[in-house]
């Protein structure tokens, strides 16, 4: 079994309230969950208007599949025009851990 985690540190565009922030972050989280069957949520900077950290986890029996899904998730978030991807933290846990 292999487990991968990603956390995306995001800078949001012209967001002036937490309500506007939710309207940007929720669709990203929902699309990650729908397209790639990952567990995803906003996990940090909940009280800041223009910053968000979205975390996700993937479990797979195949390391190559896990890497492919994580790469696709990263491309999806990086390609969103309403956010700037500041950093990505990737962790990979295999059977040897």
N, C-alpha and C positions, 0 to 999 in steps of 0.2 A: 504494500500500500504506500502511496506517495501523497503528500499533502503540500500544497503550495499556497502561499499567502502573498498578497500584493496590498500595498497602501499607496494611494495617490494623494499627494499634497496639491491642492488646487487653489488657484487665485481666480475668483469669479469676476465677471465683467462689471457692468454698471448696475450693481445691486445695492439698494439703499435700505433694505429691511430684512428681517429674518424670514418674513413671508415670501419675499422675492427670492431669497436664497433657497428656500424649500422648492420653489417652482423651477429652479435650475438643477438642484441636486437630485431630487426625487426621480425625474425622468432618466437620469444617468444610471442610478442604482437599479431602477426597474428594467432598463434595457439590458444591463449586464446580467441580471437574474433571468430574464426571458430568453435572451439569445444564447447564453452559455451555461445555464443551469448552475450558477455559482451562488454562494451565499455572499451577499453584499449589503453594506450599510454605511451611513455616515458615522464616523467613529471619533472625530475630534474637531475642535474649533466650533462647537455647537453655538456658542454665543457671539461669534464674530460674523459680520455681514458678508465680507468679501473673501473669506477663507473657508475651506472645507477639507477634511481628510476623509476619503472613501476607502474602506477596507474590504477585501474580499478573500474568500477561501475556496479552494478547489481540492477535491479528493479524487484520485484515480488509481487504477491498478497498473497503469503504464506511464513511465516517466516521460516519454516522448509526447504522449497525448496531453499530459499535464502542462508541459512546457508550451505546447501549441495553444492550448486554451488561455494560458496566462499571457502569451504574446498577443493573441487576438483581443483580449480585454484591454491590454495596454494601448494597442492601436485605436480601439474604439474611444477610449477616454481622451487620448492625445488628439484625436481628430475632431473633437467637439469644439465648434467655434466660440461658444459662449464661456469657455473656461481656458485658463492657461495652466498647463501641467508643469508645476514647479519641480517636483521630484517624484520618483517612484522607488519604493522599497520592496524588494522581492526576497522571499524566503522559500526555501525548498527543503522539505523534510522527507528523507527516504527511509528505507528499511534498516539502514545502518545506523540511524540516529538513536 
